[in-house]
Amino acid sequence: MSDHKLVSAPKARTEYFGGISAMTEWRWRKAGILPEPIQINKRNFYREADLIAVQERFATKSEAAA
């Protein structure tokens, strides 16, 4: 895995977070769950390493609740 790999926002929503909506993505950014995206030509991208870190944080919380 490369820390520099960028993932488009739509791909992040579907492949990393199970199909959340664009509005949920926006809410998660405002709540500090997701970092602010990198904008390239008016399109949003996330670093893959950041997305994986968010996934791991969710997994840790759900394991602790079990």
N, CA, C and O atoms as a CHARMM CRD file, in Angstrom:
* protein
*
  264
    1    1 MET  N      0.84200  -1.17900   0.00000 PROA 1      0.00000
    2    1 MET  CA     0.00000   0.00000   0.00000 PROA 1      0.00000
    3    1 MET  C      0.88400   1.23900   0.00000 PROA 1      0.00000
    4    1 MET  O      1.88500   1.29800   0.71500 PROA 1      0.00000
    5    2 SER  N      0.52400   2.19000  -0.77500 PROA 2      0.00000
    6    2 SER  CA     1.24700   3.44900  -0.83100 PROA 2      0.00000
    7    2 SER  C      0.45800   4.51500  -0.08300 PROA 2      0.00000
    8    2 SER  O     -0.75300   4.64300  -0.26500 PROA 2      0.00000
    9    3 ASP  N      1.15300   5.28300   0.76200 PROA 3      0.00000
   10    3 ASP  CA     0.47700   6.36600   1.48400 PROA 3      0.00000
   11    3 ASP  C      0.01900   7.46500   0.54000 PROA 3      0.00000
   12    3 ASP  O     -0.79700   8.30700   0.91500 PROA 3      0.00000
   13    4 HSD  N      0.53400   7.46300  -0.67700 PROA 4      0.00000
   14    4 HSD  CA     0.24400   8.54300  -1.60500 PROA 4      0.00000
   15    4 HSD  C     -0.87500   8.21500  -2.58500 PROA 4      0.00000
   16    4 HSD  O     -1.22800   9.04900  -3.41900 PROA 4      0.00000
   17    5 LYS  N     -1.44000   7.00800  -2.49300 PROA 5      0.00000
   18    5 LYS  CA    -2.50700   6.64500  -3.41500 PROA 5      0.00000
   19    5 LYS  C     -3.75600   7.45800  -3.07500 PROA 5      0.00000
   20    5 LYS  O     -4.15900   7.54200  -1.91500 PROA 5      0.00000
   21    6 LEU  N     -4.35900   8.05100  -4.09800 PROA 6      0.00000
   22    6 LEU  CA    -5.58200   8.82700  -3.91600 PROA 6      0.00000
   23    6 LEU  C     -6.78900   8.02200  -4.39000 PROA 6      0.00000
   24    6 LEU  O     -6.72200   7.30000  -5.38500 PROA 6      0.00000
   25    7 VAL  N     -7.87100   8.16000  -3.67200 PROA 7      0.00000
   26    7 VAL  CA    -9.12100   7.47000  -3.98300 PROA 7      0.00000
   27    7 VAL  C    -10.19200   8.53600  -4.15300 PROA 7      0.00000
   28    7 VAL  O    -10.33500   9.42200  -3.31000 PROA 7      0.00000
   29    8 SER  N    -10.94500   8.44800  -5.24600 PROA 8      0.00000
   30    8 SER  CA   -12.00900   9.43700  -5.47300 PROA 8      0.00000
   31    8 SER  C    -13.07400   9.30700  -4.37800 PROA 8      0.00000
   32    8 SER  O    -13.25400   8.23900  -3.79300 PROA 8      0.00000
   33    9 ALA  N    -13.75900  10.39400  -4.12000 PROA 9      0.00000
   34    9 ALA  CA   -14.80200  10.39300  -3.09000 PROA 9      0.00000
   35    9 ALA  C    -15.89600   9.36700  -3.38500 PROA 9      0.00000
   36    9 ALA  O    -16.29500   8.64300  -2.47200 PROA 9      0.00000
   37   10 PRO  N    -16.40700   9.27100  -4.63800 PROA 10     0.00000
   38   10 PRO  CA   -17.43600   8.25000  -4.89100 PROA 10     0.00000
   39   10 PRO  C    -16.93600   6.82000  -4.62100 PROA 10     0.00000
   40   10 PRO  O    -17.67000   5.99300  -4.07900 PROA 10     0.00000
   41   11 LYS  N    -15.69800   6.54400  -4.99900 PROA 11     0.00000
   42   11 LYS  CA   -15.13400   5.21400  -4.75100 PROA 11     0.00000
   43   11 LYS  C    -14.96200   4.98300  -3.25500 PROA 11     0.00000
   44   11 LYS  O    -15.20800   3.88200  -2.76300 PROA 11     0.00000
   45   12 ALA  N    -14.54500   6.00600  -2.53800 PROA 12     0.00000
   46   12 ALA  CA   -14.39300   5.88700  -1.08200 PROA 12     0.00000
   47   12 ALA  C    -15.73900   5.56100  -0.43600 PROA 12     0.00000
   48   12 ALA  O    -15.82100   4.69800   0.43800 PROA 12     0.00000
   49   13 ARG  N    -16.78700   6.25200  -0.86800 PROA 13     0.00000
   50   13 ARG  CA   -18.12100   6.02000  -0.28800 PROA 13     0.00000
   51   13 ARG  C    -18.59700   4.59300  -0.51700 PROA 13     0.00000
   52   13 ARG  O    -19.17600   3.98000   0.38000 PROA 13     0.00000
   53   14 THR  N    -18.35800   4.06000  -1.71400 PROA 14     0.00000
   54   14 THR  CA   -18.87600   2.72000  -2.01700 PROA 14     0.00000
   55   14 THR  C    -17.94400   1.61100  -1.55400 PROA 14     0.00000
   56   14 THR  O    -18.40100   0.64900  -0.93700 PROA 14     0.00000
   57   15 GLU  N    -16.66300   1.71900  -1.83200 PROA 15     0.00000
   58   15 GLU  CA   -15.74900   0.60800  -1.56600 PROA 15     0.00000
   59   15 GLU  C    -15.17800   0.58500  -0.14900 PROA 15     0.00000
   60   15 GLU  O    -14.80400  -0.47800   0.34700 PROA 15     0.00000
   61   16 TYR  N    -15.10800   1.71900   0.49300 PROA 16     0.00000
   62   16 TYR  CA   -14.52600   1.75800   1.83100 PROA 16     0.00000
   63   16 TYR  C    -15.57500   1.86600   2.93300 PROA 16     0.00000
   64   16 TYR  O    -15.32700   1.45100   4.06600 PROA 16     0.00000
   65   17 PHE  N    -16.76100   2.42700   2.60600 PROA 17     0.00000
   66   17 PHE  CA   -17.76100   2.66200   3.63900 PROA 17     0.00000
   67   17 PHE  C    -19.13500   2.11200   3.29700 PROA 17     0.00000
   68   17 PHE  O    -20.13600   2.58900   3.83100 PROA 17     0.00000
   69   18 GLY  N    -19.20500   1.14000   2.43500 PROA 18     0.00000
   70   18 GLY  CA   -20.44100   0.40400   2.19900 PROA 18     0.00000
   71   18 GLY  C    -21.55700   1.14900   1.50600 PROA 18     0.00000
   72   18 GLY  O    -22.72200   0.78100   1.65500 PROA 18     0.00000
   73   19 GLY  N    -21.23800   2.17900   0.75700 PROA 19     0.00000
   74   19 GLY  CA   -22.27200   2.86200  -0.01600 PROA 19     0.00000
   75   19 GLY  C    -22.95000   4.01100   0.70200 PROA 19     0.00000
   76   19 GLY  O    -24.13500   4.26300   0.48200 PROA 19     0.00000
   77   20 ILE  N    -22.21700   4.71600   1.56100 PROA 20     0.00000
   78   20 ILE  CA   -22.80800   5.88400   2.21400 PROA 20     0.00000
   79   20 ILE  C    -23.11700   6.95500   1.16300 PROA 20     0.00000
   80   20 ILE  O    -22.54300   6.95200   0.07400 PROA 20     0.00000
   81   21 SER  N    -24.01100   7.85100   1.49700 PROA 21     0.00000
   82   21 SER  CA   -24.38800   8.91600   0.56100 PROA 21     0.00000
   83   21 SER  C    -23.36000  10.04500   0.61300 PROA 21     0.00000
   84   21 SER  O    -22.53800  10.11900   1.52700 PROA 21     0.00000
   85   22 ALA  N    -23.42600  10.91500  -0.38300 PROA 22     0.00000
   86   22 ALA  CA   -22.55900  12.09000  -0.40900 PROA 22     0.00000
   87   22 ALA  C    -22.84600  12.98600   0.79500 PROA 22     0.00000
   88   22 ALA  O    -21.93200  13.61000   1.33300 PROA 22     0.00000
   89   23 MET  N    -24.10100  13.05400   1.22000 PROA 23     0.00000
   90   23 MET  CA   -24.45300  13.86400   2.38300 PROA 23     0.00000
   91   23 MET  C    -23.83100  13.28300   3.65600 PROA 23     0.00000
   92   23 MET  O    -23.34500  14.03000   4.50400 PROA 23     0.00000
   93   24 THR  N    -23.84600  11.97100   3.79000 PROA 24     0.00000
   94   24 THR  CA   -23.22000  11.34100   4.95700 PROA 24     0.00000
   95   24 THR  C    -21.71400  11.59500   4.94500 PROA 24     0.00000
   96   24 THR  O    -21.11700  11.86800   5.98600 PROA 24     0.00000
   97   25 GLU  N    -21.11000  11.50400   3.77400 PROA 25     0.00000
   98   25 GLU  CA   -19.68000  11.81900   3.66000 PROA 25     0.00000
   99   25 GLU  C    -19.42900  13.24400   4.15100 PROA 25     0.00000
  100   25 GLU  O    -18.49500  13.47800   4.91900 PROA 25     0.00000
  101   26 TRP  N    -20.24900  14.18900   3.71700 PROA 26     0.00000
  102   26 TRP  CA   -20.10100  15.58200   4.13200 PROA 26     0.00000
  103   26 TRP  C    -20.26800  15.70300   5.65000 PROA 26     0.00000
  104   26 TRP  O    -19.48700  16.39800   6.30000 PROA 26     0.00000
  105   27 ARG  N    -21.26500  15.04300   6.21400 PROA 27     0.00000
  106   27 ARG  CA   -21.49100  15.10000   7.66900 PROA 27     0.00000
  107   27 ARG  C    -20.30200  14.52600   8.42600 PROA 27     0.00000
  108   27 ARG  O    -19.88200  15.07500   9.44500 PROA 27     0.00000
  109   28 TRP  N    -19.76200  13.41900   7.92700 PROA 28     0.00000
  110   28 TRP  CA   -18.59200  12.81100   8.57200 PROA 28     0.00000
  111   28 TRP  C    -17.38700  13.74900   8.52800 PROA 28     0.00000
  112   28 TRP  O    -16.61200  13.80400   9.48200 PROA 28     0.00000
  113   29 ARG  N    -17.22500  14.48200   7.43500 PROA 29     0.00000
  114   29 ARG  CA   -16.13000  15.46100   7.35400 PROA 29     0.00000
  115   29 ARG  C    -16.33300  16.55500   8.38600 PROA 29     0.00000
  116   29 ARG  O    -15.39700  16.92300   9.09500 PROA 29     0.00000
  117   30 LYS  N    -17.55900  17.08200   8.47500 PROA 30     0.00000
  118   30 LYS  CA   -17.84400  18.16300   9.42000 PROA 30     0.00000
  119   30 LYS  C    -17.71800  17.68200  10.86200 PROA 30     0.00000
  120   30 LYS  O    -17.37900  18.47300  11.74200 PROA 30     0.00000
  121   31 ALA  N    -17.98400  16.40200  11.12100 PROA 31     0.00000
  122   31 ALA  CA   -17.87100  15.83600  12.46300 PROA 31     0.00000
  123   31 ALA  C    -16.43800  15.42400  12.80900 PROA 31     0.00000
  124   31 ALA  O    -16.15500  15.04700  13.94600 PROA 31     0.00000
  125   32 GLY  N    -15.54100  15.49600  11.83100 PROA 32     0.00000
  126   32 GLY  CA   -14.15000  15.12900  12.08100 PROA 32     0.00000
  127   32 GLY  C    -13.85200  13.65500  11.91900 PROA 32     0.00000
  128   32 GLY  O    -12.75100  13.20600  12.24200 PROA 32     0.00000
  129   33 ILE  N    -14.81600  12.89300  11.42400 PROA 33     0.00000
  130   33 ILE  CA   -14.58900  11.45800  11.20200 PROA 33     0.00000
  131   33 ILE  C    -13.70600  11.26400   9.98300 PROA 33     0.00000
  132   33 ILE  O    -12.76700  10.46800  10.00700 PROA 33     0.00000
  133   34 LEU  N    -14.00600  11.99000   8.92300 PROA 34     0.00000
  134   34 LEU  CA   -13.18000  11.96600   7.71200 PROA 34     0.00000
  135   34 LEU  C    -12.37500  13.25800   7.63100 PROA 34     0.00000
  136   34 LEU  O    -12.84700  14.31200   8.05500 PROA 34     0.00000
  137   35 PRO  N    -11.16400  13.18200   7.08800 PROA 35     0.00000
  138   35 PRO  CA   -10.39200  14.41700   6.88500 PROA 35     0.00000
  139   35 PRO  C    -10.96700  15.20300   5.70800 PROA 35     0.00000
  140   35 PRO  O    -11.73700  14.66500   4.91300 PROA 35     0.00000
  141   36 GLU  N    -10.59700  16.45400   5.60500 PROA 36     0.00000
  142   36 GLU  CA   -10.99100  17.23300   4.43800 PROA 36     0.00000
  143   36 GLU  C    -10.32600  16.59700   3.21000 PROA 36     0.00000
  144   36 GLU  O     -9.16000  16.20700   3.27500 PROA 36     0.00000
  145   37 PRO  N    -11.05000  16.49000   2.10100 PROA 37     0.00000
  146   37 PRO  CA   -10.48000  15.86000   0.90700 PROA 37     0.00000
  147   37 PRO  C     -9.49000  16.77800   0.19700 PROA 37     0.00000
  148   37 PRO  O     -9.44200  17.98400   0.43700 PROA 37     0.00000
  149   38 ILE  N     -8.72100  16.17900  -0.66600 PROA 38     0.00000
  150   38 ILE  CA    -7.82100  16.90800  -1.55100 PROA 38     0.00000
  151   38 ILE  C     -8.63000  17.20800  -2.80800 PROA 38     0.00000
  152   38 ILE  O     -9.22600  16.29900  -3.38600 PROA 38     0.00000
  153   39 GLN  N     -8.65900  18.45000  -3.23400 PROA 39     0.00000
  154   39 GLN  CA    -9.41900  18.80000  -4.43900 PROA 39     0.00000
  155   39 GLN  C     -8.48500  18.91500  -5.63300 PROA 39     0.00000
  156   39 GLN  O     -7.47400  19.61600  -5.59300 PROA 39     0.00000
  157   40 ILE  N     -8.85100  18.20700  -6.69400 PROA 40     0.00000
  158   40 ILE  CA    -8.12500  18.27100  -7.96200 PROA 40     0.00000
  159   40 ILE  C     -9.17800  18.47000  -9.04400 PROA 40     0.00000
  160   40 ILE  O    -10.07200  17.63900  -9.20500 PROA 40     0.00000
  161   41 ASN  N     -9.07400  19.56100  -9.77900 PROA 41     0.00000
  162   41 ASN  CA   -10.04700  19.88300 -10.82900 PROA 41     0.00000
  163   41 ASN  C    -11.48500  19.77900 -10.32800 PROA 41     0.00000
  164   41 ASN  O    -12.34600  19.20000 -10.99100 PROA 41     0.00000
  165   42 LYS  N    -11.73200  20.34700  -9.14900 PROA 42     0.00000
  166   42 LYS  CA   -13.06700  20.39300  -8.53000 PROA 42     0.00000
  167   42 LYS  C    -13.62100  19.02100  -8.15000 PROA 42     0.00000
  168   42 LYS  O    -14.81800  18.88200  -7.89800 PROA 42     0.00000
  169   43 ARG  N    -12.76100  18.01700  -8.10800 PROA 43     0.00000
  170   43 ARG  CA   -13.17400  16.68000  -7.66500 PROA 43     0.00000
  171   43 ARG  C    -12.47900  16.38100  -6.35200 PROA 43     0.00000
  172   43 ARG  O    -11.34300  16.80300  -6.13700 PROA 43     0.00000
  173   44 ASN  N    -13.15500  15.65200  -5.46900 PROA 44     0.00000
  174   44 ASN  CA   -12.60000  15.32600  -4.15800 PROA 44     0.00000
  175   44 ASN  C    -11.93500  13.96000  -4.16000 PROA 44     0.00000
  176   44 ASN  O    -12.44400  12.99500  -4.73100 PROA 44     0.00000
  177   45 PHE  N    -10.77700  13.90800  -3.50300 PROA 45     0.00000
  178   45 PHE  CA   -10.01600  12.67700  -3.35100 PROA 45     0.00000
  179   45 PHE  C     -9.54400  12.56400  -1.90600 PROA 45     0.00000
  180   45 PHE  O     -9.31900  13.56600  -1.22800 PROA 45     0.00000
  181   46 TYR  N     -9.40000  11.32400  -1.45200 PROA 46     0.00000
  182   46 TYR  CA    -8.85600  11.05200  -0.12400 PROA 46     0.00000
  183   46 TYR  C     -7.60600  10.20100  -0.26200 PROA 46     0.00000
  184   46 TYR  O     -7.47300   9.41100  -1.19700 PROA 46     0.00000
  185   47 ARG  N     -6.69100  10.37600   0.68500 PROA 47     0.00000
  186   47 ARG  CA    -5.53600   9.48000   0.73800 PROA 47     0.00000
  187   47 ARG  C     -6.04100   8.12500   1.20900 PROA 47     0.00000
  188   47 ARG  O     -6.80800   8.04100   2.16800 PROA 47     0.00000
  189   48 GLU  N     -5.61400   7.07400   0.53900 PROA 48     0.00000
  190   48 GLU  CA    -6.05900   5.73100   0.90500 PROA 48     0.00000
  191   48 GLU  C     -5.69500   5.41800   2.35700 PROA 48     0.00000
  192   48 GLU  O     -6.47800   4.78600   3.06600 PROA 48     0.00000
  193   49 ALA  N     -4.53600   5.84700   2.79600 PROA 49     0.00000
  194   49 ALA  CA    -4.11100   5.58400   4.18100 PROA 49     0.00000
  195   49 ALA  C     -5.09000   6.20200   5.18300 PROA 49     0.00000
  196   49 ALA  O     -5.35200   5.61500   6.23200 PROA 49     0.00000
  197   50 ASP  N     -5.62900   7.37600   4.86800 PROA 50     0.00000
  198   50 ASP  CA    -6.60400   8.02000   5.75400 PROA 50     0.00000
  199   50 ASP  C     -7.90200   7.21800   5.81100 PROA 50     0.00000
  200   50 ASP  O     -8.49800   7.07700   6.87900 PROA 50     0.00000
  201   51 LEU  N     -8.34000   6.69400   4.67000 PROA 51     0.00000
  202   51 LEU  CA    -9.57400   5.90100   4.63100 PROA 51     0.00000
  203   51 LEU  C     -9.42100   4.62100   5.44300 PROA 51     0.00000
  204   51 LEU  O    -10.33300   4.22700   6.17000 PROA 51     0.00000
  205   52 ILE  N     -8.27400   3.97700   5.31800 PROA 52     0.00000
  206   52 ILE  CA    -8.01800   2.74400   6.06800 PROA 52     0.00000
  207   52 ILE  C     -7.97900   3.03700   7.56600 PROA 52     0.00000
  208   52 ILE  O     -8.47400   2.24500   8.36800 PROA 52     0.00000
  209   53 ALA  N     -7.39400   4.17200   7.94300 PROA 53     0.00000
  210   53 ALA  CA    -7.35300   4.55100   9.35500 PROA 53     0.00000
  211   53 ALA  C     -8.76400   4.74600   9.90800 PROA 53     0.00000
  212   53 ALA  O     -9.04400   4.34700  11.03900 PROA 53     0.00000
  213   54 VAL  N     -9.64600   5.35200   9.12800 PROA 54     0.00000
  214   54 VAL  CA   -11.04100   5.54100   9.56400 PROA 54     0.00000
  215   54 VAL  C    -11.72300   4.18500   9.71300 PROA 54     0.00000
  216   54 VAL  O    -12.43200   3.95000  10.69100 PROA 54     0.00000
  217   55 GLN  N    -11.51200   3.29600   8.74900 PROA 55     0.00000
  218   55 GLN  CA   -12.09600   1.94900   8.83900 PROA 55     0.00000
  219   55 GLN  C    -11.63300   1.24600  10.10700 PROA 55     0.00000
  220   55 GLN  O    -12.43600   0.62500  10.80300 PROA 55     0.00000
  221   56 GLU  N    -10.34200   1.34100  10.41100 PROA 56     0.00000
  222   56 GLU  CA    -9.80200   0.68000  11.59700 PROA 56     0.00000
  223   56 GLU  C    -10.39100   1.27800  12.87300 PROA 56     0.00000
  224   56 GLU  O    -10.64300   0.55800  13.83900 PROA 56     0.00000
  225   57 ARG  N    -10.61000   2.59300  12.87900 PROA 57     0.00000
  226   57 ARG  CA   -11.21000   3.23800  14.03800 PROA 57     0.00000
  227   57 ARG  C    -12.63000   2.72100  14.26300 PROA 57     0.00000
  228   57 ARG  O    -13.02200   2.46000  15.40100 PROA 57     0.00000
  229   58 PHE  N    -13.41200   2.56900  13.17200 PROA 58     0.00000
  230   58 PHE  CA   -14.76400   2.01800  13.29200 PROA 58     0.00000
  231   58 PHE  C    -14.72700   0.57300  13.76700 PROA 58     0.00000
  232   58 PHE  O    -15.53900   0.17300  14.60200 PROA 58     0.00000
  233   59 ALA  N    -13.78500  -0.21600  13.23800 PROA 59     0.00000
  234   59 ALA  CA   -13.68500  -1.62400  13.62000 PROA 59     0.00000
  235   59 ALA  C    -13.33200  -1.74400  15.10400 PROA 59     0.00000
  236   59 ALA  O    -13.87800  -2.60200  15.79600 PROA 59     0.00000
  237   60 THR  N    -12.44200  -0.91200  15.59100 PROA 60     0.00000
  238   60 THR  CA   -12.04200  -0.94800  16.98900 PROA 60     0.00000
  239   60 THR  C    -13.21100  -0.60200  17.90000 PROA 60     0.00000
  240   60 THR  O    -13.40400  -1.23500  18.93800 PROA 60     0.00000
  241   61 LYS  N    -14.00500   0.42100  17.50500 PROA 61     0.00000
  242   61 LYS  CA   -15.16400   0.80600  18.30900 PROA 61     0.00000
  243   61 LYS  C    -16.21100  -0.29600  18.35200 PROA 61     0.00000
  244   61 LYS  O    -16.79800  -0.55300  19.40300 PROA 61     0.00000
  245   62 SER  N    -16.45500  -0.95600  17.21000 PROA 62     0.00000
  246   62 SER  CA   -17.47400  -2.00600  17.17700 PROA 62     0.00000
  247   62 SER  C    -17.01200  -3.23900  17.93200 PROA 62     0.00000
  248   62 SER  O    -17.83300  -3.94400  18.51800 PROA 62     0.00000
  249   63 GLU  N    -15.70200  -3.51700  17.93000 PROA 63     0.00000
  250   63 GLU  CA   -15.18500  -4.65800  18.70100 PROA 63     0.00000
  251   63 GLU  C    -15.29000  -4.38300  20.19600 PROA 63     0.00000
  252   63 GLU  O    -15.59400  -5.28600  20.97400 PROA 63     0.00000
  253   64 ALA  N    -15.04200  -3.14500  20.59900 PROA 64     0.00000
  254   64 ALA  CA   -15.11100  -2.78600  22.01000 PROA 64     0.00000
  255   64 ALA  C    -16.54400  -2.85700  22.52000 PROA 64     0.00000
  256   64 ALA  O    -16.77300  -3.16600  23.69000 PROA 64     0.00000
  257   65 ALA  N    -17.50500  -2.57500  21.65500 PROA 65     0.00000
  258   65 ALA  CA   -18.91000  -2.60200  22.06100 PROA 65     0.00000
  259   65 ALA  C    -19.44700  -4.03500  22.18200 PROA 65     0.00000
  260   65 ALA  O    -20.45600  -4.26900  22.84700 PROA 65     0.00000
  261   66 ALA  N    -18.77600  -4.97900  21.54300 PROA 66     0.00000
  262   66 ALA  CA   -19.27200  -6.36800  21.54300 PROA 66     0.00000
  263   66 ALA  C    -19.00700  -7.08500  22.83800 PROA 66     0.00000
  264   66 ALA  O    -19.36600  -8.25300  22.98200 PROA 66     0.00000
